[in-house]
Amino acid sequence: MEIIYAQNNLKLGQIAARWVAREILVCPNLVLGLPTGSTPIGMYQYLTLLYQEGIISFTQARTFNLDEYVGLTADHPQSYAFFMSEHFWSKVDLPIENADIPRGDVSDLAAECRRYDDAIQNAGGIGVQILGLGSNGHIGFNEPSHNMEIHTHVVDLTPATIRANTRFFSFSGAVPRQAITMGVGSIMRARKILLLVSGESKRDILSKTLYGPVSTEVPSSILQLHADLTVLTNIKLLR
């Protein structure tokens, strides 16, 4: 495990983008696992700049997003598909057919979960997985539970996650209660993982993630077992 300290959010985004750009330059047909949320926005902005400057290209890359809300269409302003289009897909030369995300608006969610796992497998698995960290330790939408789901699955969002995501909606009742998420198995099979963590509110959960016992109550703690984990954060931790 490598921990990289960034002075602020701007630096965090720049370092993350350069880290990803290095991987793209080494392997132009890289399969990327991508997150949403406020933390990776700076990374997407700087990756866009690197593309515009002709330093990197995504024409051969494949991307798979971690998750999507159940019940939201891709054109809903709070869907993760909309987020990705606004912040990344429409800004770079990634072919739209190479950008995959779970669909939460389909009638057969179980079939969609199987489709997503098959698509990841057919692409050769995730090469580089980028993660954010939920305030309760969720990665993707793998919430604290009595077990960890290996495959893509539908999950009931915890009250803590619903509260945290209310800021993106007009009121708490508008926050979807379920999401479809990549399973822990796909995440942990990634060749490399980059964990992005920003803000003092994440200090306690980051400490539990990196130094606490591996437990299903803190899903992110399983990252301790990954062979190639890089943590990029603006939080200085003391062991």
C-alpha positions in Angstrom: 0.0 0.0 0.0 1.2 3.5 -0.9 -0.2 6.6 0.6 0.2 9.9 -1.3 -0.6 13.2 0.5 -2.1 16.1 -1.5 -2.2 19.5 0.1 -5.7 20.3 -1.1 -8.5 19.2 -3.4 -6.9 20.9 -6.4 -3.7 19.0 -5.9 -5.6 15.8 -5.3 -7.3 16.1 -8.6 -4.1 16.9 -10.5 -2.1 14.1 -8.9 -5.0 11.6 -9.6 -5.2 12.7 -13.2 -1.5 12.4 -13.7 -1.5 8.9 -12.1 -4.3 7.8 -14.5 -2.6 9.4 -17.5 0.6 7.5 -16.8 -1.4 4.3 -16.8 -3.1 5.2 -20.1 0.3 6.1 -21.7 1.7 2.7 -20.7 -1.5 0.8 -21.8 -3.6 2.8 -24.3 -6.4 0.1 -24.2 -6.6 0.2 -20.5 -9.9 -0.9 -18.8 -10.7 1.7 -16.2 -13.2 1.4 -13.3 -14.6 4.9 -12.6 -16.4 6.6 -9.7 -18.8 9.5 -9.3 -19.2 12.0 -6.6 -17.6 15.3 -5.7 -14.1 14.0 -4.9 -13.2 12.8 -8.5 -14.5 15.9 -10.3 -11.0 17.5 -10.2 -9.5 14.4 -11.6 -11.9 14.4 -14.5 -11.3 18.1 -15.2 -7.5 17.7 -15.3 -7.8 14.5 -17.4 -9.9 16.6 -19.9 -7.1 19.2 -19.9 -4.5 16.6 -20.6 -6.6 15.3 -23.5 -7.1 18.8 -24.9 -3.3 19.3 -24.8 -2.8 16.2 -26.8 -1.0 14.4 -24.1 -3.4 11.4 -23.7 -6.1 9.8 -25.7 -9.0 7.5 -24.6 -9.8 6.1 -28.1 -8.7 2.6 -27.2 -9.8 2.7 -23.5 -12.8 1.0 -21.9 -14.5 2.3 -18.8 -16.9 0.7 -16.4 -18.6 2.8 -13.7 -19.1 1.5 -10.2 -22.8 2.1 -9.8 -26.1 3.8 -10.6 -29.3 4.6 -8.8 -32.2 2.3 -9.4 -35.1 4.1 -11.0 -33.3 7.0 -12.6 -32.9 7.3 -16.4 -29.6 8.2 -18.0 -30.9 11.7 -18.7 -32.0 12.4 -15.1 -29.8 15.2 -13.8 -29.0 13.2 -10.6 -28.2 9.9 -12.4 -24.6 8.9 -12.5 -24.8 8.4 -16.2 -25.7 12.1 -16.5 -22.8 13.0 -14.1 -20.3 11.1 -16.2 -21.5 12.7 -19.4 -21.3 16.1 -17.9 -17.9 15.7 -16.3 -16.0 13.3 -18.5 -17.5 11.3 -21.4 -18.5 14.3 -23.4 -15.2 16.1 -22.8 -12.7 13.5 -24.1 -12.4 11.2 -27.1 -13.6 8.0 -25.4 -16.0 6.2 -27.8 -19.4 6.2 -26.3 -19.7 2.5 -26.9 -16.7 2.0 -24.7 -18.2 3.7 -21.7 -20.4 1.3 -19.7 -22.4 1.9 -16.6 -25.1 -0.2 -14.9 -28.6 0.7 -16.0 -30.9 1.3 -13.1 -34.1 2.0 -15.1 -34.5 -1.5 -16.6 -37.4 -3.8 -15.7 -35.1 -6.9 -15.1 -32.4 -5.7 -12.7 -31.1 -9.2 -12.2 -30.4 -9.6 -15.9 -28.7 -6.2 -15.9 -26.4 -7.3 -13.1 -25.5 -10.4 -15.1 -24.9 -8.3 -18.3 -22.6 -6.0 -16.4 -20.5 -8.8 -14.9 -20.3 -10.4 -18.3 -19.2 -7.2 -20.0 -16.4 -6.7 -17.4 -15.2 -10.2 -17.9 -15.3 -10.0 -21.7 -13.2 -6.8 -21.5 -10.6 -8.8 -19.6 -11.4 -7.4 -16.1 -10.6 -4.0 -14.6 -7.1 -2.8 -15.1 -7.2 0.2 -12.9 -10.0 0.8 -10.5 -10.5 4.3 -9.1 -12.6 4.5 -5.9 -14.1 7.1 -3.6 -14.8 6.4 0.0 -18.3 6.6 1.6 -18.7 8.1 5.0 -19.7 4.6 6.3 -17.0 2.8 4.4 -18.9 1.9 1.3 -17.0 1.4 -1.9 -19.2 1.7 -4.9 -22.5 1.1 -3.2 -21.3 -1.9 -1.3 -22.8 -0.9 2.1 -21.9 -2.2 5.6 -23.6 -5.6 5.9 -23.2 -9.1 7.3 -21.6 -10.2 4.1 -19.9 -8.8 0.9 -21.5 -9.4 -2.5 -19.0 -10.6 -5.0 -21.0 -9.8 -8.2 -22.9 -6.8 -9.5 -26.0 -6.6 -7.4 -28.9 -4.4 -6.3 -28.4 -2.9 -2.8 -30.7 -1.1 -0.4 -29.0 2.2 0.6 -28.4 2.7 4.3 -29.9 5.8 6.0 -26.4 7.2 6.4 -25.9 7.1 2.6 -29.3 8.5 1.9 -28.6 11.4 4.3 -25.2 12.0 2.7 -26.7 12.1 -0.8 -29.7 14.3 0.1 -27.6 17.4 -0.8 -27.7 16.4 -4.4 -31.6 16.2 -4.4 -34.3 18.7 -3.7 -35.4 16.8 -0.6 -34.5 13.6 1.2 -37.6 11.8 -0.1 -36.3 12.2 -3.7 -33.1 10.2 -3.0 -33.5 6.7 -4.5 -33.5 4.0 -1.9 -31.7 1.4 -4.0 -28.7 1.3 -6.4 -27.1 -1.2 -8.7 -23.4 -1.6 -7.9 -20.3 -3.4 -9.1 -19.5 -6.2 -6.6 -16.5 -6.4 -4.3 -15.1 -9.2 -6.4 -14.8 -7.1 -9.6 -13.2 -4.3 -7.5 -10.7 -6.5 -5.8 -9.7 -8.3 -9.0 -8.5 -5.0 -10.5 -4.8 -5.0 -11.3 -4.4 -1.7 -9.5 -6.6 0.4 -7.2 -6.5 4.2 -6.6 -8.5 5.3 -3.6 -9.4 9.0 -3.5 -10.3 10.5 -0.1 -10.9 14.1 0.6 -12.1 16.1 3.7 -11.7 16.0 7.4 -15.1 14.3 7.7 -13.6 11.2 6.2 -10.7 11.0 8.7 -12.2 8.4 11.0 -13.4 6.1 8.2 -10.1 6.4 6.3 -8.3 5.3 9.5 -10.6 2.3 9.9 -10.2 1.5 6.2 -6.5 1.4 6.3 -5.6 0.3 9.8 -8.7 -1.3 11.3 -9.8 -4.9 11.2 -11.0 -6.2 7.9 -14.8 -6.4 8.4 -18.0 -6.4 6.4 -19.1 -3.6 8.7 -16.4 -1.4 7.0 -16.5 -2.7 3.4 -13.6 -0.5 2.4 -11.3 -2.3 4.9 -11.1 -5.2 2.4 -8.8 -2.9 0.4 -6.0 -3.8 2.9 -5.9 -7.2 1.2 -5.2 -5.8 -2.3 -1.8 -6.3 -3.7 -1.5 -2.9 -5.4 -3.4 -0.2 -3.5 -2.5 3.5 -3.8 -4.3 6.0 -1.4 -4.4 9.6 -2.5 -5.8 11.9 0.2 -5.6 15.4 1.7 -6.0 13.9 5.2 -2.8 13.4 7.3 -3.3 10.2 9.4 -1.3 9.2 12.5 -1.0 5.5 13.1 
